[in-house]
Amino acid sequence: DAEITQSPRHKITETGRQVTLACHQTWNHNNMFWYRQDLGHGLRLIHYSYGVQDTNKGEVSDGYSVSRSNTEDLPLTLESAASSQTSVYFCASSESTGIDEQFFGPGTRLTVL
Amino acid sequence: AQSVTQLDSHVSVSEGTPVLLRCNYSSSYSPSLFWYVQHPNKGLQLLLKYTSAATLVKGINGFEAEFKKSETSFHLTKPSAHMSDAAEYFCVVRSYNQGGKLIFGQGTELSVKP
């Protein structure tokens, strides 16, 4: 069965370190998204991609970057981790056209000390 | 701009009683609306979606939602709550830009008492 996976599931890091969160989907979807979930804010969009070599900023993109070298993967990098980036991160994907649901990964809980 | 407002941050019901989770939306266009559920320490799962085909939408696990344009509402209901329904529920509208990003409400935590 097709799926979307994230790794690691839990990560503790220190302020200032670079961190990369992996997202891999086997749906062959063109659109991929990264969200963060914080209490009182629901989920907010960090970055998204329409396809290979395409990346776009979402509403809370500062301090984050993504790259899309193939259809299946959209890694999220925190250039220099800050305590404000302690959150749960969700990756999602959807088909490129139509009114499509987004399929979510299980999430990565990141703690920045 | 599109947005959703979930009117209750927490709802508590007894097992076997009806569930009502309220959501109002704002959209300049005919919206695509969703309800997602998140069980503790789990990812998000789609419960149902409205895409203008029918105003009453049936989803998984006995949930349904009714789209009411005149009231700009999309409330989620279930006739009889089960203990396994205890979770966080998100009302979501799909944006017409930014790659079709989802705009989430702040969530409603549903508790089910035995």
Chai-1 contact restraints between the chains, C-beta under 6 A:
chainA,res_idxA,chainB,res_idxB,connection_type,confidence,min_distance_angstrom,max_distance_angstrom,comment,restraint_id
A,N31,B,G99,contact,1.0,0.0,6.0,A-B,restraint_1
A,G42,B,F104,contact,1.0,0.0,6.0,A-B,restraint_2
A,G42,B,G105,contact,1.0,0.0,6.0,A-B,restraint_3
A,G42,B,Q106,contact,1.0,0.0,6.0,A-B,restraint_4
A,G42,B,G107,contact,1.0,0.0,6.0,A-B,restraint_5
A,L43,B,F104,contact,1.0,0.0,6.0,A-B,restraint_6
A,L45,B,K101,contact,1.0,0.0,6.0,A-B,restraint_7
A,Y48,B,G99,contact,1.0,0.0,6.0,A-B,restraint_8
A,Y50,B,G99,contact,1.0,0.0,6.0,A-B,restraint_9
A,I99,B,S32,contact,1.0,0.0,6.0,A-B,restraint_10
A,I99,B,T51,contact,1.0,0.0,6.0,A-B,restraint_11
A,E101,B,L46,contact,1.0,0.0,6.0,A-B,restraint_12
A,E101,B,K49,contact,1.0,0.0,6.0,A-B,restraint_13
A,Q102,B,L102,contact,1.0,0.0,6.0,A-B,restraint_14
A,F104,B,G43,contact,1.0,0.0,6.0,A-B,restraint_15
A,F104,B,L44,contact,1.0,0.0,6.0,A-B,restraint_16
A,G105,B,G43,contact,1.0,0.0,6.0,A-B,restraint_17
A,P106,B,G43,contact,1.0,0.0,6.0,A-B,restraint_18
A,G107,B,G43,contact,1.0,0.0,6.0,A-B,restraint_19
